[in-house]
Amino acid sequence: MAIEIDTPRIVLPGFGLPIDALSKWARNGKQDRLPHAIADYFASAGITGRERRMLQFMSQITDKPAWNTKVFHKDIIAKWRNEAVRWDGTLPEKGDWWLSEKMFDVCVQELQEKAKAFAETGFVSVLDVEATIVKSDTIVPEELREMLKETVRPLEHVSDQLKDWHPYTGNQVLDLVHPSLFPIVYGLSRALPTGTIPLEDCLSYSGQGETIRDFSAKTYVRYGDWVGPDMIENAWGSYQWLPSNIKFDENGRAKIDSYINNLHPYQRKDLYRVLEQFVDTSIPLWNECLSWFQNRTRLSISGTSDEDYTYPEGVTFPRGEHIREGETQDLENDSEDDDSWAWEHNCHHALDDWRIAHRILTQHEPEYTPQAKHREKNGARPINLCRDFCEQGLQVIFKLANIHLTPDNPDYDGGSWHVEGSLNEHICATALYYYDCENVEESHLAFRQSFDRKVMTMRPAQVCTLRTLLTFPYQIVTHHTLPPAKMYKGLLATMQSEYTSLESYYDVEQEGSTVLELGSVVTRPNRLLVFPNVFQHQVQPFSLEDNTKPGHRKILAMFLVDPHIPILSTANVPPQRRDWWSEEIRTIRPLSELPKEIFDMVIEGVEDFPLSWGAAEEIREQLMDQRLGLQGELEDKMEQSTFSFCEH
C-alpha cells in the first residue's frame, strides 16, 4: 500500500479540476466530448409527423420474430402493405395516409438494409434520425442471462428488514445495487490524491485519502435556444455517483478494475465476472448509438408557405354570396384576383375561411438514402470504444433493480421524464437489460426532445400580403416624418409568416409546445436496449397480466461515462460503507479478540466516517431531492417553451 513519492496527483473534475469545466460540443465541429441533454440542449431540427410514423412502423416490424428474414418475403411485405398503407382521417389537414406507398417502399428498403447489418451485428437501430437507439433480443446468450439471474439471487434473498425499497415507490421498486447510496458527497467523501485502489484489496483503503472539496456555490449551465436562452441552476449538484473503472485485456475484453459501489467485491466476485461480460456485450451497441449525431432525416422540408396548398379543380370562391345589397357586378367577366376582390368587398375573412375549408395540403414524400451515404455527411464520427480508449479504459455506473407487483398493488404508474444523472457524472449513454419478467404486461420506454425553435421558425415563408400593401400607404401618410429605413422596418414588421402548412407537416401549433415526442420502444424480456443521453426518457405504465398472482420485471442498468471526461471513480474513492469497513477491521487484533457485542458497540460509536446505513439513507434522500429539482427544471423549461412563428 506504499505510494511512490513521485506519483503524479490525480487531476479530475472536482479534484484538481473545476467541477464545471466543460468544453463546447458542436454537431459538426471537433469532438472533444460527446453530447449531453443538459449541457447541449440537444434539440431537433424537425422530424415530420410522416417520418415519425415511418419510425414507428419500422420499430414495430423489428419487434416481430424473424423480422430480418420476413422483410425479404414478397407475400409478407404485401400483407404489411395492406395494413400500413391506409387512410387515417384523424391526422392533420383532414387526414393523410398513415403510410403512403412511397413511405412504405422506403421503409422496406431501409428494413432490408437493417436486416443485412443485423445478420453481422445482432442488433438494430430504431428511431434513428438525429440520434440512435439500439436494441437486440439475441445478442445476450441464454447462458449469460441465466448466470445473471443466478448470481443476483443472493441479493434478493435477504430478510425483509434488509430489503431496500426505493423511496417514494410504494414498495414496488426494490434496489439491489443503486448508485445513490454511498455516492461522493462533496465536503465529506475522500479520494486518494495519488495512485489507485486495487479491486482485490479495496476494503483496506477505507477511510484513506483527502476530503474532496465542497462546492457550496451553485453552478449553472446555459440551457435553451436563441428565442429563450435560460440557465439550469442544479446542473451540477452536491453529489456524484461513483463509476467503476473498466480496463481492456490483451484480447480486448472488458474487465472490471475497481469495486462496484454497493456490490461487495469479495462476496460477489461471481457477479462481478458476469457484469463485465455485460459491459463487453454492450460495447458494440454503445459504439453504434454514439457514432451518429448528424441529421439522417428521410423526409426533409427546407421551407413552407401557402403554396403548399392546392384547391380542387373547378372549385372557386363563391363571390356571388358576398355581393352587398344594391350592388351589381358581372362576376363571370370579373378577372380581378380573389384577394383584391375580397378586400374591395370587405369579405377577406370569408375568403380566409373558405380557403381553409377547401384547401388540400401537398404532402412531401421521403427519399431512401443508404447508410454508406450517411457516413459521408458532416457530423458522422464513428467511434470504437475498445480501440479509441484501449489504454485509458472506460467508466461504468451499475444499477440493479426489480419492479414487484402484487394482487394488492397490481399497477405500476410509470416513471417521470428524466435524463440520466446530473452533469457531475457526464453520462453519455445507457444500456438497459431486461433479464427476467413474469406475469406483467408488455411495457415501453418513451423518448422525447425539443424542436429547435430557431430552425423551425425560419422555415415558413415571410410574405407581404395585399392586405399589408393596401394599408401601408396610410402608414406612410400618417407617419410621413419617419426616415425611409424605419418605414422599411415597419413594413417588415407587418409581414406575415405562412406557417399553417408547417403546423400540419410537423404536428405542431403556433404558440403550442415545442416538445417532440419521438416515439417509444418495447422493453421485453432478454432485450438489451442502448441509447445516448441526449433524450428525456420515461418508463411507461404497466400492470399484472393475472391480477390473482404476483409479478415482476428485473433490470440491469449500466451508465457509460463519457470517456473524453474521466471522473472520480471507485479507483480513487475508497469504500465508504461502515459495514464493509467493520468486516475488514474485525480481523485485526485486538479487535478480533473482542466479543461480538462489544465489537458492535465500538463500531456504532464511530462518528462521521465511514458512513453508517442510516447516514447513507439520509444522503440518498438529499441527493434524490436535488436530482428531482434538476429534472423538474428541465421538464419545466422544455414544456413551457412554445412556438412563435411570427418572430424572425
Long-range contacts (C-beta under 8 A, 24 or more apart in sequence): 1-201, 1-204, 1-205, 3-192, 3-194, 3-195, 4-194, 4-195, 7-194, 7-195, 8-194, 9-193, 9-194, 10-191, 10-192, 10-193, 10-194, 10-568, 10-572, 12-566, 12-567, 12-568, 12-572, 13-424, 13-426, 13-565, 13-567, 13-568, 14-184, 14-186, 14-212, 14-213, 14-215, 14-240, 14-424, 14-567, 14-568, 15-191, 15-212, 15-213, 15-568, 15-572, 19-186, 19-215, 19-219, 19-236, 19-424, 20-219, 20-221, 20-235, 20-236, 20-423, 22-221, 22-423, 22-565, 27-293, 27-294, 27-379, 28-294, 28-378, 28-379, 31-381, 31-564, 32-564, 33-426, 33-428, 33-562, 33-564, 33-565, 34-290, 34-428, 34-429, 34-532, 34-562, 34-564, 35-293, 35-428, 35-532, 35-534, 36-419, 36-423, 36-426, 36-427, 36-428, 36-533, 36-534, 36-562, 37-419, 37-449, 37-533, 37-534, 37-535, 37-536, 37-634, 38-221, 38-223, 38-232, 38-235, 38-419, 38-422, 38-423, 38-630, 38-634, 39-221, 39-235, 39-423, 40-534, 41-223, 41-224, 41-225, 41-450, 42-130, 42-131, 42-449, 42-534, 42-535, 43-225, 43-449, 43-450, 43-451, 43-452, 43-453, 44-129, 44-130, 44-449, 44-450, 44-451, 44-452, 44-516, 45-130, 45-295, 45-297, 45-452, 45-455, 46-301, 46-451, 46-452, 46-455, 46-456, 46-459, 46-506, 47-129, 47-130, 47-297, 47-506, 47-516, 47-518, 48-299, 48-301, 48-364, 48-505, 48-506, 48-507, 49-91, 49-92, 49-96, 49-504, 49-505, 49-506, 49-507, 50-96, 50-100, 50-103, 50-299, 50-363, 50-364, 50-366, 50-505, 51-129, 51-297, 51-298, 51-299, 51-366, 52-507, 52-517, 52-518, 52-519, 53-98, 53-99, 53-103, 54-99, 54-103, 54-106, 54-107, 54-298, 54-299, 54-366, 55-126, 55-127, 55-128, 55-129, 55-518, 55-519, 56-519, 57-84, 57-99, 57-104, 57-107, 58-107, 58-110, 58-111, 58-114, 58-126, 59-126, 59-127, 59-519, 59-521, 61-107, 61-111, 62-111, 62-114, 62-124, 62-126, 62-135, 63-522, 63-524, 67-111, 67-115, 68-114, 68-115, 68-118, 68-119, 68-124, 69-115, 71-108, 71-111, 71-112, 71-115, 72-112, 72-115, 77-108, 80-104, 92-361, 92-503, 92-504, 92-507, 93-360, 93-361, 93-504, 94-360, 96-361, 96-363, 97-363, 100-363, 100-365, 102-365, 102-366, 103-365, 103-366, 105-368, 106-298, 106-366, 106-367, 106-368, 109-368, 110-298, 110-368, 113-370, 113-371, 117-371, 121-284, 121-288, 123-284, 123-285, 123-288, 123-528, 125-288, 125-289, 125-292, 126-521, 127-447, 127-518, 127-519, 127-521, 128-292, 128-296, 129-295, 129-296, 129-297, 129-298, 130-293, 130-294, 130-295, 130-296, 130-297, 131-289, 131-292, 131-293, 131-531, 131-532, 131-534, 131-535, 132-288, 132-289, 132-291, 132-292, 132-531, 132-532, 133-289, 133-447, 133-521, 133-529, 133-530, 133-531, 134-285, 134-288, 134-289, 134-529, 134-530, 134-531, 135-521, 135-527, 135-528, 135-529, 135-530, 136-285, 136-527, 136-528, 137-524, 137-526, 137-527, 137-528, 139-281, 139-284, 139-285, 139-528, 140-278, 140-281, 140-433, 140-435, 140-526, 140-528, 142-526, 144-274, 144-277, 144-278, 144-281, 145-435, 145-526, 147-274, 148-274, 148-278, 148-433, 148-435, 148-556, 149-435, 149-436, 149-554, 151-268, 151-270, 151-271, 151-274, 152-176, 152-271, 152-400, 152-554, 154-268, 155-268, 155-271, 155-400, 156-402, 166-401, 167-620, 167-621, 167-624, 168-624, 170-409, 171-404, 171-409, 172-403, 172-404, 172-405, 172-409, 172-412, 173-401, 173-402, 173-403, 173-404, 174-401, 174-402, 174-403, 174-404, 175-399, 175-400, 175-401, 176-400, 176-401, 176-402, 177-260, 177-261, 177-262, 177-263, 177-398, 177-399, 177-400, 178-262, 178-399, 178-400, 178-401, 178-620, 179-241, 179-242, 179-261, 179-262, 179-397, 179-398, 179-399, 179-559, 180-241, 180-620, 180-623, 180-624, 181-261, 181-262, 181-616, 181-617, 181-619, 181-620, 182-242, 182-261, 182-262, 182-575, 182-576, 182-577, 182-611, 182-616, 182-619, 183-239, 183-240, 183-241, 183-242, 183-261, 183-619, 183-623, 184-212, 184-239, 184-240, 184-241, 184-242, 184-424, 184-568, 184-573, 185-238, 185-239, 185-619, 186-212, 186-213, 186-214, 186-215, 186-238, 186-239, 186-240, 187-211, 187-212, 187-213, 187-214, 187-215, 187-216, 187-238, 188-212, 188-609, 189-573, 189-576, 190-573, 190-574, 190-609, 191-568, 191-572, 191-573, 192-572, 192-573, 192-574, 196-245, 196-258, 196-571, 196-572, 197-258, 197-259, 197-570, 197-571, 197-572, 197-573, 197-574, 199-256, 199-257, 199-258, 199-259, 199-265, 200-265, 202-258, 202-259, 202-265, 202-570, 202-574, 202-575, 203-265, 203-266, 203-575, 203-580, 203-581, 203-583, 203-584, 204-584, 205-574, 205-575, 206-574, 206-575, 206-576, 206-577, 206-580, 206-581, 206-584, 206-610, 207-574, 207-581, 207-609, 207-610, 208-574, 209-572, 209-573, 209-574, 212-568, 212-573, 214-238, 221-423, 223-634, 223-637, 224-637, 224-641, 225-450, 225-452, 225-453, 225-454, 226-453, 226-454, 227-453, 227-454, 227-457, 227-641, 227-644, 227-647, 228-453, 228-641, 230-637, 232-630, 232-633, 232-634, 232-637, 233-633, 234-422, 234-626, 234-629, 234-630, 234-633, 235-422, 235-423, 235-630, 236-422, 236-423, 236-424, 237-422, 237-424, 237-623, 237-626, 237-627, 237-630, 238-622, 238-623, 238-626, 239-424, 239-619, 239-622, 239-623, 239-626, 240-422, 240-424, 240-425, 240-567, 240-568, 241-397, 241-421, 241-424, 241-425, 241-559, 242-397, 242-568, 242-569, 242-570, 242-573, 243-395, 243-396, 243-397, 243-425, 243-559, 243-561, 243-567, 243-569, 243-570, 244-395, 244-396, 244-397, 244-398, 244-569, 244-570, 244-571, 245-393, 245-394, 245-395, 245-569, 245-570, 245-571, 246-276, 246-279, 246-393, 246-394, 246-395, 246-396, 247-393, 248-386, 248-390, 248-393, 252-386, 252-390, 253-280, 254-279, 254-280, 254-283, 254-386, 254-394, 257-393, 257-571, 258-569, 258-570, 258-571, 259-570, 259-575, 260-398, 260-570, 261-397, 261-398, 261-570, 262-577, 263-398, 264-580, 275-398, 275-556, 275-558, 278-431, 278-433, 278-556, 278-558, 279-394, 279-396, 279-558, 281-528, 282-431, 282-528, 282-530, 282-558, 282-560, 283-385, 283-386, 285-431, 285-528, 285-530, 286-385, 286-429, 286-431, 286-530, 286-560, 287-382, 287-383, 287-384, 287-385, 288-530, 289-429, 289-530, 289-531, 289-532, 290-383, 290-385, 290-428, 290-429, 290-532, 291-380, 291-381, 291-382, 291-383, 292-374, 292-380, 293-379, 293-381, 293-532, 293-534, 294-374, 294-377, 294-378, 294-379, 294-380, 295-377, 295-379, 296-369, 296-374, 296-377, 298-366, 298-367, 298-368, 298-369, 299-364, 299-365, 299-366, 299-367, 300-364, 301-364, 301-459, 301-502, 301-505, 302-459, 303-459, 303-460, 303-461, 304-459, 304-460, 304-461, 304-498, 304-499, 304-501, 304-502, 304-505, 305-460, 305-461, 305-463, 305-498, 305-501, 306-461, 306-463, 306-498, 306-500, 306-501, 307-461, 308-361, 308-362, 308-501, 309-355, 309-359, 309-360, 309-361, 309-362, 309-501, 310-359, 310-360, 310-362, 311-355, 311-358, 311-359, 311-360, 312-358, 312-360, 315-358, 317-342, 317-351, 317-354, 317-355, 318-354, 319-345, 322-347, 322-350, 339-465, 339-466, 339-467, 340-466, 343-466, 343-467, 343-470, 348-467, 361-501, 361-504, 361-505, 364-505, 385-563, 388-563, 389-563, 392-563, 392-566, 394-560, 394-561, 394-563, 395-560, 395-561, 395-563, 395-566, 395-567, 395-569, 396-558, 396-559, 396-560, 396-561, 397-421, 397-425, 397-427, 397-558, 397-559, 397-561, 398-556, 398-557, 398-558, 399-556, 399-557, 399-558, 399-559, 400-554, 400-555, 400-556, 400-557, 401-554, 401-555, 401-557, 402-552, 402-553, 402-554, 402-555, 403-440, 403-552, 403-553, 403-554, 403-555, 404-550, 404-551, 404-552, 405-439, 405-440, 405-543, 405-544, 405-550, 405-551, 405-552, 406-544, 406-550, 407-544, 407-547, 407-548, 407-549, 407-550, 410-543, 410-544, 410-547, 411-541, 411-542, 411-543, 411-544, 412-440, 412-443, 412-539, 412-541, 412-542, 412-543, 413-541, 414-538, 414-539, 414-540, 414-541, 414-542, 415-538, 415-539, 416-538, 416-631, 416-635, 417-448, 417-536, 417-537, 417-538, 417-631, 417-635, 418-536, 418-537, 418-538, 418-631, 418-634, 419-533, 419-535, 419-536, 419-537, 419-631, 419-634, 420-533, 420-559, 421-533, 421-559, 422-626, 422-627, 422-630, 424-567, 425-559, 425-561, 425-567, 426-561, 426-562, 426-565, 426-567, 427-533, 427-559, 427-560, 427-561, 427-562, 428-532, 428-533, 428-560, 428-561, 428-562, 428-563, 429-530, 429-531, 429-532, 429-533, 429-559, 429-560, 430-530, 430-531, 430-533, 430-557, 430-558, 430-559, 430-560, 431-528, 431-529, 431-530, 431-557, 431-558, 431-560, 432-523, 432-528, 432-529, 432-530, 432-555, 432-556, 432-557, 433-527, 433-528, 433-529, 433-555, 433-556, 433-557, 433-558, 434-523, 434-524, 434-525, 434-526, 434-527, 434-529, 434-553, 434-554, 434-555, 435-525, 435-526, 435-554, 435-555, 435-556, 436-525, 436-552, 436-553, 436-554, 437-524, 437-525, 437-551, 437-552, 437-553, 437-554, 438-551, 438-552, 439-544, 439-545, 439-546, 439-549, 439-550, 439-551, 439-552, 440-542, 440-543, 440-544, 440-545, 440-551, 440-552, 440-553, 441-542, 441-543, 441-544, 441-545, 442-522, 442-523, 442-524, 442-542, 443-522, 443-523, 443-539, 443-540, 443-541, 443-542, 443-553, 444-520, 444-521, 444-522, 444-523, 444-540, 445-520, 445-521, 445-523, 445-529, 445-537, 445-538, 445-539, 445-540, 446-517, 446-519, 446-520, 446-537, 446-538, 446-540, 447-518, 447-519, 447-520, 447-521, 447-531, 447-535, 447-536, 447-537, 448-515, 448-516, 448-517, 448-518, 448-535, 448-536, 448-537, 448-538, 449-516, 449-518, 449-534, 449-535, 449-536, 450-514, 450-515, 450-516, 450-638, 450-641, 451-506, 451-508, 451-514, 451-515, 451-516, 451-643, 453-514, 453-641, 453-643, 453-644, 456-502, 456-506, 456-508, 456-514, 456-643, 456-645, 457-643, 457-644, 457-645, 457-647, 457-648, 458-648, 459-499, 459-502, 460-497, 460-498, 460-499, 460-501, 460-502, 460-645, 461-497, 461-498, 462-495, 462-496, 462-497, 462-498, 462-648, 463-495, 463-496, 463-498, 464-491, 464-494, 464-495, 464-496, 465-496, 468-494, 468-495, 468-496, 496-646, 497-645, 497-646, 497-648, 499-645, 502-645, 508-643, 509-643, 510-643, 510-644, 510-645, 510-646, 511-642, 511-643, 511-644, 512-642, 512-643, 513-639, 513-641, 513-642, 514-638, 514-641, 514-642, 514-643, 515-638, 515-639, 515-641, 523-553, 536-634, 536-635, 536-638, 575-610, 576-609, 576-610, 576-611, 576-616, 577-610, 577-611, 577-616, 578-603, 578-606, 578-610, 578-611, 578-612, 578-613, 579-613, 580-610, 581-610
